[in-house]
Amino acid sequence: MLNVAWAWQPIALAKLHEKAEMEAEQRRIEWEEEKRQRRIKEEKDRRTKSLSYWVDSTLLATQPTYRHMPPAQPGYHEVVGPFIHRIGVENDSTIKITGQKLSANKPKKLDYAVVGDATTIHGLEAPYDEEATDEVLKVEVLKTGEDVISFWIANGNTDQFSNKSIEMATFE
């Protein structure tokens, strides 16, 4: 009589070896992720001070926001990263630090604001994926001497959005 258990032994050992390799790979991935998370936390813990500089406010880019529209309540906007301020510059430009003042060599005015719809996944990721979003508010630059109310009266009930082209920021 032939012992069948011996015939199955190489297959069982191969499966055990494969399972052990998969478990070892999973442990290695988990260990790498833990190491990455510790490194991020250490870097964050070393950041103990804010940068404090004077900046011409006309150089600041608009802040991205979330638009909240609760049912049967007034809507409101929430600024994303309210303590993070960006200065628009051309891609081949730098920002110069002179004493306590920041200035742009080639400033660039960003004529839009990202306004993510807080009720959708796409809207929630909009401020963090600015180059790919279509959730924008286009900024109307008023002519010298014109005020907001006069512009509103002169242009009431007209499309001020569709024909206005904007250049989205690119990040390098």
Secondary structure, DSSP 8 states (H G I E B T S, - for coil): ---HHHHHHHHHHHHHHHHHHHHHHHHHHHHHHHHHHHHHHHHHHH-------EE-GGGB----EEEE--TTS--EEEESSTT---B-B-TT--EEEETTEEEESSB----EEEEEETTSHHHHHGGG-GGG---EEE-----TT--HHHHHHHTTTS--STT---------
